[in-house]
Amino acid sequence: MIVHLMTSAEKIKDNITDLRRMVRVIHGQGHALAIDWIEPAYTRAVNGIQVAPADWQGIYKENMTAIAKSDVLIAETTLPSFGTGYQIAISMRSRKPTLILRRDNVENDMAVGIDEEYIKFQTYNEQTLEKIMVAFLEENDIATKDLRFNFSIDRKIYNYLRWTSFKTGDTKAEVVRKLIEREIDGNGL
């Protein structure tokens, strides 16, 4: 699976030990990072190199691409960050399985109270971090879950899907899935 790991880059020096452990768990479970950004960001922070204002647009695009291509997302929210919160919101909108982590000895309200089936909120400590991550990754392994794919459609199909989605309250993907399931059932498969 492809995993997008997100957290505050601004305070990365304060959280590098846990972030490195998270990266090791992801790789140890046979998964890949959507963006391998932790060590480069840490090096910039240690050396006092600021991200130039012109680079923020590229960082934004890189993160949006990472969310789109990821199978799951993991957000470390011990140190609250607007950028991390925004990415969590995008992952919710995309209905991507997302694990929101926070150290258990830290009080903050970031992402608390989110009640979505794709979002899982967990507090962790040094002893529980790996277990929580492994359970989340195994639970959402694409070998045991629904798979996604992209396909191109013409305007007529798009308009039908948009209209049906509006009429039924289902997403366009749910409309297509129901049509295919009806076809499968009708053919006795």
Secondary structure, DSSP 8 states (H G I E B T S, - for coil): -EEEEE--STTGGGTHHHHHHHHHHHHHTT-EES---HHHHHHHHHTT----GGGHHHHHHHHHHHHHH-SEEEEE-SS--HHHHHHHHHHHHTT--EEEEEETT----TTTT---TTEEEEEE-TTTHHHHHHHHHHHT-TTTS---------HHHHHHHHHHHHHH---HHHHHHHHHHHHHHHTT-
